[in-house]
């Protein structure tokens, strides 16, 4: 605790009153110049403490890493960790503040139905994680209109129109266009307000990330060379003989722009191959959908089974796509946090967008353009209906021709693919929500079991056994929320229940994330950020795509 005694400014009655009040309280006092223009600098960051928890952690780390002539310990913690001199560097949880946050951040807070302790989250985790919780809350708040209206529209469609298209669906598509653009703009305004409230800069100097393998070394070996990197990631070589005697020679992994571009091109080539694989696989399943609708009785059961199979394949593809993109971005060796996170967000979103949205785009655009098409299908000789055999071989296999055309839920040919699109989108959303929440709960349960096993040790040993909060979980959560927003903005017009499922998923996600970061992960080291970075650009792009897809649903897909 510190009391700041006001220094009198001649001729200022207000300053004199402040000085009299400070002197009357007595006790030890810290003397500092005071002016009303700098009044905010004298406010307590987290009353009754002068510094917030995240600020104390940042101050301690700065003291450890500051040069000795400045009063620090001159420890390069990142280098010591890479050389395994230090096993881990992490911040301990504060028991009292953690309990207070658990009580304040509830499911109702995540769904924007109760106040949210965003300032306390910023003081404890730092602005990067607090911005994520603020985004989750803002997104949930904006999800209420499409969730409620979408549920009402679904009830009206099924009860009044028998599941057929109607004019209210067209109005709902127009509403989604305005909703997506409004949410993207509202979040930018909310982020700007929080950035001003928390004192975050608009631009943050790029900080070298520990995974870059930079630092200082006594000898040069492997890919390391004498030199340093500029702010725009240009490597500048240094002649060790030209360095002053007694000064450290800067050593960093030498990588030219040409080599980094080659790695980037190679990574995108791998991503394009993965896109081709998922497109080919889903196209085969979509063709199988037409076969299942004509072979299975009732037809709607065959269509539903094919839609669920396609959704399961999409989630299975995503299981290996996410770590593959992480490995490729690590292979590209970006030096700074901002550049690394930007490339990771762009590459992961591009690949996952094709994986998750190819089948809806095929049903909404391509299938109606090319229908009707006939293709051949070979299967084991069984009793079939609704098709005409065009040939039968001697091997017991039947060769039949099927039409790839839009069908309604009864299996009859239709003028549009809206009912097939509804089934496919609902399958994608439900399977994703079930698997995602199952993984979340399984991870939380496993982490809780690990905590019980390691509870007998000291506090430091117990928290050292927890998984490191290296930003991987945060990046995954931001990616999932972006995919959820894309599904609502792009295809809720075809499946009105998407908004309701997304809102319920946010309620579970908010509670699980709070428990995960407060109890199951180490407390992250605070890092100054200027905002959401590449994710803001992705949100804006999704809003523009929402205009395109809803226009397609209105003018092309539906009748």
N, C-alpha and C positions, 0 to 999 in steps of 0.2 A: 504494500500500500504506500502511496505517496501523496502528500498534500502539496499542491502547487501554490505557494504564496505569491500573491500579486505584487508586481512592482509598480509603484505609483507612477502614473504619467502626469506630469504637471498640468494643472488646469483642467483635469478630467474628473468630474464629481463621481461618475459611475465607477471609474477605476479605483478611486479613493474608498468608496464603499466596499468594493470587493476586497481591497487590502485590509480594511478594518475587520471585515468578517473573517478573513483567513487568519489574522493575528489573534482574534478572540478565541479560536478553537484550540490554540496551543499545540504542543507536541512537536515531534520532529517534522521538519518541513523541507521540501526541495525548492530552492529558489530558481526562478526562471522569468525572463521578460514576459509580459502579458499585454495583449492588445485585443480589443474586441473583434478585430478582423480575423484573428487566429483562434477565436473562441472554440471552434470545433476541434482543434487539435488538443484541447485540454479536457475533452470529454472522455469518460471511461469507456473502453471498448466493450467490455462485458461486465457491468456492475455486479458485485462490488470489486472486481479485479480491474487493474489498470490495463492489462493486455488479455486478449481472448486466448483460448486454448491453442488455436492454430497459430496465432501470432507468437506465443511462447515457444512453440515447437520450431517455427522459422527462425526466431532469435537464437535459440540454442544451437541450431545447425549452423547459422552464420558465424557464431562465435567459434565453433569447432573448425570451420573451414577458412576463417579469416587469417590473413598473414600475421606472423608473430609480431611484426613491428606495429601492427594496428591493435594489438592486445588479444589476438586470436591464437588458436592452437596450430594453424597451418596444416590441417589434415585434409587430404583429398579423399573424402569418404567413398566416392564412386570408384576411384582407383584402388583403394584398400580393399573394397568389396570384390572387385574383379580379380585381384591378386590373392584373394582368400586369406588376407591378413585379418580382416573383419568378416565374420560370418553373415551378419545382417545389420542393417541400419533401419530402424523403424521407431515410430512414436508410440508410446504407451497410451492405452485408453484411460480416460479419467472416469472413475466409477460414478461419482455424483452427477457429472454432466451427461454421462451415458444413460443413466436411469431417467433423468429429466427429459432427455430426447425421446426415449422409448414411451414415456407417458404422453408427451406432447404430439408426436407424429403418429397418428392413427390411420386406420383405413378411411375414416371420414375426411381426414386431412388430405389424403391422396386423391379422393374423389371430389375435392373442393366443397365439402359439406361442413367443414369445421376449420377454424384458424390453423395455419401451418407455421411452425417455428423456423422460418427460413433464415432469420438472422442468427439463431442459435446453431443451426446446421452449418452456416458459413463460418461461425466462430469455432466450431469443433472440427469440421472436415476440411475447411477451406472453400474458396468460391467455386472450384470446378465441380465438386460433388453437390454443393448447394444449388448451383444452376440446374443440375439434372433433376433434383427434386422439385424445383420451381417449374421446370418444363413439364414434368409429369403431372403436377397439379393444374397447370394452365391447360394442358391438353385434355385432362379429365373434365375441367369446367366447360370447355368448348364441345366436348363429346355429348353433353346432355341433350342439346336440341336434336341432332341427327339420331341419337339413340331412342328418344321418346317418339319423335315423329316417324322414324323408321318402323318402330314396333306397331304404332297405330296404322301405318300404311299397310304393313303385312297383314294385320287383322282384317282390314277393309278388303284387301285383295282376295283373301281366302274366303271370307264370309259373304261378301257382296258380289264379287266378280269371278269367283271360282278359280282364283289363281291366274286369271288372264290379265293382260295389260290394260291400263286405264290411264285417264288423263292425269290422275293424281301422281302417278309415277313420273310423268314428265315434269310436273312442278317440283317434285322432289329432286330430280336431276339438276334443275336450275338452282334450287336451294343449295345443293352441294357445291356448285361452282362458286357461289358467293361465300359459302362457309369455309372452303379451303383457302381462298384468298384472304378472307378475314382473319382466320387463325394464324396464318403465316405473318401477317402484318401485326396482329395483336401480340404474338410472341416476341417479335423484334422490339416492340415498344416496351413490353414487360422486361425483356433482357436489358434494354438501355436504362430503364428505371432502377433495376437491381444493381447494375454496374455503377450507376451514379451513387446509389445508396451505400454500397459496400466499398466505394473508392477504387474501383477497378479501372485500369487504363484502357483506352481504346486499342492501343497497340502495345504488345509486350515484347521485349527483346528475346530473341530466340535463345533458348538454353539447350546446351548439349545434353542429350539423354544418355543415361548410363549404358544402354545397350549398344551404343555406337562404338564402344571399345576405344575411345580416345583417352587422353590423359598424358601424364608425364612418365617417363621411364629412364632408367640409368643407361640402358644399352638399346641399340636399334636392332630389331630382328623381324623377320617375316614381312608383313605388309606395312609395318610402322616405318615412318620416316620423320626426319627433323622438319618441323613446319607447323603451321596452324591454319585454321579455317576462318574465313571472313564471315560476316553476317549472311551473305548470300551463298554460303556453302562452297566458296572457292578455296581450294587448297593452295597455300602460299609456302613454298619450300624455304628453309632457312639453312644457311651454312653454319654448322656447329663451330667452325673455327672463328666465325665472326661474332660469336656471342661473348659478352664480357665475362671475364674470369670470375667465378663464384656464382654466376647466374645460371638458373636452370635452362636446359635446352628443351623447348617445347617439342613434344613428340605426339604424333597423331597418325591414324591409319591414312595412308596416302591413297586417294581415289580421285581420279580426274573426272571432269564432267562427261567426257566421252564414255568412260567405263560405266558411270552411273546411268547414262542414257541407254547403253546396251543392256544393262540389267533391267531397266524399266521396260524396254521393248520386249525382252524375253519374258518378263512377268506378265505383260498384257497378252502375249501370244499364248501362254498357258491358260490365262483367264478366258480367252476366246475359244480355246479348245474345250474348256469346261462348259462354256455356254453352248457350244455345238452338241456336246454330249447330253446335256439336260434337255435341249430342244428336241433332239432325236428321240430320246426316251419318252418324253411326254407326248410327242406326236404319235408314237406307236400306241401309247395307252389311249389317246383320243380316238384313234382309228378303231381300237379294240372296243371302245365305248359303243360305236355304231353296231358292232357285231353283237355285243352283249344285249343291247336293246332289242335286237331282232331275234335272238336265240332264247333269251330268258323270259319266262312267263311268271309274273307280270313284267312288262317292259320297264316300268319305273324302277324295279328292283335291280335290273341289270345296269341301268344308267347310274343309279346311286352307288352300286358296288364299284363300277369303273371310276366314278368321281372320287370315292374314298381311296381307291388304289392309287390314283394319280396324286392325291394330296399326301399320302404316306410316302410315295417316291420323292416328292418335292422336299419333304422334311428329312428324308434319308440323305438326299443330295446335299442339303444344307449342313448336315452334321460334319461332312468332310470338306465342304467348301470354305467354311469359316476358318478352321485352322490352316487350310492351304493358303488363303489370302494372307493370314498373319505371317506364315513362313516366307511368302514371296516379298512382303513389305520389309521383313527383317533382312532378306537377301539383298534388297535394294540399298540398304545401309544409308538411310537418311540421318543426318547429323542431329537435327533439332527436333524438339517435341512437336512443334507446330507442323512442320513439313511432314514428319512421320505420320502424325494423326490425320492430316489432310489426305495423304495418299492412301492410307488404310481405309478411311471412310469412303473415298471415291471408288476404290477398287472393290471393296466388299459390297457396297450398295449396287454397283453396276452388275456384278455377277449374281447377287441374290435377287435383284429386280427381275432379271431374265428368268431365273429359276422359278420364282414364285408367281410371276404374272404372265408367263408365256401362254399357259392354257386358257386363262380368261381372255387374253387378247385374240387368241386363235378362234375361240367361240364367238367373240363379239365382232370380229372383222373378217378374218380369212375364210372361215367355214361358210359364211353366207355368200361371199364373193365367188367361191369356186363350186358351190353346190348346184345341181347334184353331180357327184362323181361316183364312179363304180370302181371297186377294187376287188381283187381276189383274195380269198382267205382259205387256208388249208387247216383242217382240224380232224380229230379222230371221228370216225363214223358214229354219229349219235342221231337220235330223233330230233329233227329240227322243224321249224315252222317259219312262215313269213318270208322265205327265201326260195330261190329256184336253183336247183343243182345244175351246174353247167358241165360237170364231168366227174367221173369217179374212177380212180385207178385200181390196180390190182393189189395194192398194199393195204387196203382197208382204210385209206384216208379219203376224205371228201373235199373236193375243190368247189367252192361256191362263190358267187358274186354278191357283194353287198353294196348298198348305196350309202355314201357319206353325205347325209343331208340333215338339216335341222329337224328335230322331232320334239313333240310335246311330252308331258309326263306319262301319257298313255302309250307312247311308242309310235304314234302316227306322225307322218310327215307334217311339218309346220312351215309357215311362211317366214318365221324368224327363230332365232336360237336363244331367246330370253329365258325360257324355262330350263334349258340345259345350262346356260350361264349361271342362273340362280343356284342350281344344284352344285355346280363345280365350285363356285365361290363359297357357298356355305360349308362344303366339305373342307376346303382349304383353311377357312377361318377356324372351324371347330377343331380339326386335327391339330393345327398349329397351337391353339390355346390349350388343348389337353396335354400335348407333349411338352410345351414350354412350361406350363405350371407343374407338371409332373417332375420335370428336371429341376425346377426351382425348389420344390418341396423336398425332393430327394437330396439335393445339395445342402439345403438347410438342415435336414435331419442328419445327414452324414457329418456335417460340421459340428452339430450339437453333440453327437456321439464322441467325436474326437475331443471336444472340449471336456467332456466328462472323464475321458481317459487320462488327459493331461492335467486335470485340475489339482492333482496332489502336489505338483511342483511349485516352484516360486512363481511370482507374478510375471517376471520377465521370461522365464522358461515357458510358462503357459502361453503367453502371447506370441513368443517366438515360434511356437508350434503351429500357429494359425497361418493360413495362406496369406501371401503378401498382397496388399492392395496396390497393384501395379498399373491400374487403369484398364485392365482387360475386361473386368466385369462391367465397368462403367461404359466402355465402348460397345460392349454387347447389348447393354440395356438401351443405349441411344439408338443402336441399329434396329432393335426390335420395335421401339416406339416409332421410328421412321417408317418401318414396314407397315405397322398398324395404321398410321396416318395415311400412307399411300393406298391401302386397301379401302379405307373409308372414303377418301377423296375421289378415287378412281372408279370404284365398282359398287359402292353402297346403293347407287341408283338401280342396279340390277338385283341386288340382294339387300333389302332394307334392314335386315337383322344384323348387319356387320357392325353398325355403330353400337348396338347394345352389347354385343360380344366383346368389342374393344373396351367398352367402359367397365364391364365386369372383370376383364383381364387386368385393367389398370388397378382396380381395387386390390386384387391379389398381388400384383407386382409391387405396388407401393409398400404393402406390409412386409412382404418377403425381403425386399431390398433393404428396408430399415433394419430388420433383424440380422440380415447377412452382413451389413457393414458395421453394425454396432457390436455384434457378438461373435461372428464367425470369421471375420477378416481383421488383419492388423489395421490400425488407424493409418490412413494415408498421409504421406508427407505433403503438407500444403504447398501448392504451386500457383503462382499468379497467372491468371488467364485473362484474355481480353473478351471472352465470350464463347459462343458455341463453335466458332471456327467454320469448318467445312459443312457441318450439319445444317447451318442456316441456309447455305446455298442449296443443299439437297431439299430442304423444306420448300424453298421458293420454286425449285424445279418441279416438285410434286404438285404444287398448286397450279402451275401452268399445264402440267399433264392432265390434271383434273378437268380443266376446260376442254381439252381435246377429247378425252375419253367420254365424258358426259355428253358432249356434242355428238360423238359417234353413236352412243346409245340412243340418243333422241332421233337422229337423222338417218341412221343406217341399220343398226341392229334390230330395233323394235319396229313394229308396224303402226 
